[in-house]
Amino acid sequence: MLVIKNAAVLSLKERAVVKRLVDAENRDRKGLYQAVAGALKVPPSEISRLQQIFAQEWQKTAPAGTWIESSPGKWQRK
């Protein structure tokens, strides 16, 4: 899922816009995970595992300089 790493550099108006965009993208991703799980007949209890698989693949293709959470709470630039 996407997170806002440093909102302090944004104005209040920019923060609101970015928050709406991030929230919308995360809703879309949840819908994607649910659709894929349904198509593959993955039980709801395994959706978090599906999310991890997608995250690993997106991290592989992320451009250089992208912040990636390599483990819970541990961030690094690719």
Backbone bond lengths (Angstrom), bond angles and torsions (degrees), N, CA, C in turn:
res aa  C-N    CA-C-N  psi(-1)  N-CA   C-N-CA  omega(-1)  CA-C   N-CA-C  phi
1 M - - - 1.448 - - 1.520 108.58 -
2 L 1.314 115.44 152.46 1.453 119.84 177.80 1.518 110.60 -81.41
3 V 1.315 115.86 147.72 1.462 122.25 173.09 1.521 107.82 -135.55
4 I 1.304 115.79 154.51 1.456 121.07 174.38 1.519 106.19 -88.32
5 K 1.307 116.15 114.14 1.463 120.10 -173.63 1.518 112.55 -77.92
6 N 1.335 118.66 -39.87 1.462 120.44 -176.93 1.521 109.85 -145.57
7 A 1.313 116.15 86.83 1.463 120.89 -179.01 1.523 112.26 -78.25
8 A 1.322 117.30 -12.10 1.465 120.81 -176.26 1.527 112.58 -62.73
9 V 1.322 116.84 -24.68 1.466 119.56 -178.76 1.532 112.08 -82.26
10 L 1.327 117.05 -3.22 1.465 122.06 -177.60 1.520 111.25 -103.87
11 S 1.333 115.36 150.59 1.462 119.81 172.16 1.526 108.18 -71.81
12 L 1.316 117.15 167.26 1.476 120.09 178.97 1.520 111.27 -58.85
13 K 1.328 116.64 -41.45 1.466 120.73 179.70 1.531 110.23 -64.54
14 E 1.327 117.19 -43.76 1.462 120.81 178.62 1.523 110.99 -64.27
15 R 1.324 117.48 -40.20 1.473 121.05 178.02 1.520 110.88 -58.86
16 A 1.342 115.64 -43.49 1.460 119.68 -179.16 1.531 110.61 -63.13
17 V 1.322 116.98 -42.27 1.466 121.31 179.57 1.528 110.10 -64.48
18 V 1.326 116.50 -47.95 1.463 120.84 -179.11 1.522 110.44 -63.34
19 K 1.318 117.61 -41.88 1.467 120.83 178.90 1.529 110.70 -60.52
20 R 1.337 117.01 -43.92 1.473 119.71 178.27 1.526 111.16 -61.67
21 L 1.338 116.97 -41.81 1.462 120.63 179.30 1.526 111.74 -64.79
22 V 1.313 116.71 -44.62 1.464 121.05 179.42 1.526 110.48 -64.57
23 D 1.317 116.82 -43.38 1.477 120.30 178.29 1.529 110.96 -61.44
24 A 1.338 116.69 -42.35 1.467 120.67 179.82 1.531 110.44 -64.89
25 E 1.320 117.04 -43.61 1.472 120.39 179.17 1.527 110.55 -63.46
26 N 1.311 118.15 -42.47 1.463 120.76 179.64 1.527 111.59 -66.07
27 R 1.330 117.54 -35.91 1.481 120.14 174.61 1.529 109.82 -63.06
28 D 1.349 116.09 -43.28 1.464 119.67 178.70 1.522 111.25 -62.13
29 R 1.319 116.12 -41.32 1.462 119.39 179.72 1.523 111.25 -64.78
30 K 1.332 117.23 -41.27 1.472 119.89 177.20 1.521 110.28 -60.13
31 G 1.333 116.11 -42.28 1.465 120.02 177.51 1.521 111.31 -62.64
32 L 1.325 116.79 -40.94 1.459 121.26 177.64 1.521 110.76 -61.23
33 Y 1.327 116.58 -47.26 1.463 120.08 -179.51 1.529 111.07 -61.02
34 Q 1.323 116.49 -41.21 1.462 119.96 179.48 1.522 111.21 -66.52
35 A 1.342 116.99 -39.41 1.463 120.69 179.34 1.534 110.85 -66.45
36 V 1.323 116.72 -44.19 1.462 120.61 178.86 1.527 109.51 -64.07
37 A 1.320 116.62 -44.09 1.467 120.27 179.00 1.529 110.66 -59.64
38 G 1.327 116.37 -42.68 1.461 119.74 178.65 1.525 112.04 -63.87
39 A 1.336 116.53 -43.66 1.456 120.82 -179.09 1.525 112.05 -65.44
40 L 1.321 115.95 -35.05 1.469 120.47 -179.08 1.523 113.01 -93.09
41 K 1.325 114.84 1.21 1.473 121.32 -178.74 1.533 111.77 58.96
42 V 1.334 114.74 40.08 1.460 121.56 176.27 1.519 107.51 -84.60
43 P 1.327 118.87 128.88 1.463 119.92 -179.52 1.534 111.17 -65.13
44 P 1.331 116.67 149.24 1.464 120.44 -179.53 1.527 113.60 -52.71
45 S 1.304 117.12 -30.81 1.466 120.39 -179.44 1.532 112.23 -67.29
46 E 1.331 117.69 -14.80 1.465 121.88 -178.06 1.527 113.08 -104.22
47 I 1.341 117.52 4.86 1.466 119.97 -178.12 1.530 111.09 -62.92
48 S 1.319 118.35 -35.09 1.462 119.51 178.77 1.530 110.68 -62.98
49 R 1.300 117.55 -34.60 1.470 121.26 176.74 1.523 110.00 -66.41
50 L 1.317 115.99 -40.34 1.464 121.42 176.72 1.528 110.12 -61.56
51 Q 1.326 116.85 -41.77 1.462 121.66 177.46 1.526 110.56 -59.76
52 Q 1.314 117.22 -41.81 1.467 121.01 179.64 1.525 111.14 -62.50
53 I 1.315 116.48 -39.85 1.464 120.56 178.95 1.524 110.15 -63.82
54 F 1.335 116.55 -46.28 1.468 120.26 177.56 1.521 110.67 -61.09
55 A 1.332 117.52 -43.15 1.463 121.30 -178.69 1.524 110.39 -60.80
56 Q 1.301 117.32 -43.89 1.464 120.66 179.46 1.526 111.23 -61.41
57 E 1.314 116.71 -41.53 1.464 120.14 -179.71 1.530 111.22 -69.39
58 W 1.344 117.22 -41.11 1.465 119.59 178.11 1.520 110.85 -65.50
59 Q 1.318 117.21 -35.71 1.459 120.19 178.46 1.530 110.99 -65.07
60 K 1.303 117.20 -35.95 1.468 120.84 178.86 1.531 111.54 -63.35
61 T 1.327 116.35 -36.14 1.470 120.16 -175.42 1.523 113.40 -97.75
62 A 1.321 117.75 -1.16 1.466 121.20 179.23 1.527 109.52 -65.58
63 P 1.332 116.55 143.15 1.462 118.59 179.53 1.530 111.88 -68.35
64 A 1.325 115.45 157.81 1.459 121.25 177.12 1.519 109.38 -56.16
65 G 1.325 116.40 141.91 1.460 121.90 179.89 1.517 114.00 93.37
66 T 1.337 117.16 -9.43 1.458 121.57 178.92 1.523 109.50 -72.12
67 W 1.348 116.52 134.91 1.468 120.24 174.76 1.515 108.77 -75.62
68 I 1.321 116.14 130.53 1.464 122.39 -178.27 1.524 108.36 -129.24
69 E 1.327 114.94 136.07 1.467 120.45 175.85 1.528 107.15 -88.80
70 S 1.322 116.03 101.62 1.463 120.95 -175.28 1.527 112.59 -75.10
71 S 1.303 116.39 -29.61 1.464 122.54 172.75 1.537 105.06 -151.89
72 P 1.324 118.80 163.74 1.460 119.68 -175.02 1.527 113.03 -51.17
73 G 1.334 114.95 116.80 1.463 121.19 177.34 1.516 115.16 84.63
74 K 1.333 117.72 -4.75 1.465 120.86 -178.93 1.534 109.35 -107.27
75 W 1.332 115.18 108.87 1.456 121.61 -177.11 1.518 110.43 -105.46
76 Q 1.324 115.25 143.47 1.457 120.44 175.64 1.526 108.86 -150.20
77 R 1.323 115.00 154.44 1.467 119.40 175.60 1.512 108.66 -84.56
78 K 1.313 113.72 139.09 1.457 119.13 178.14 1.510 108.72 -74.83
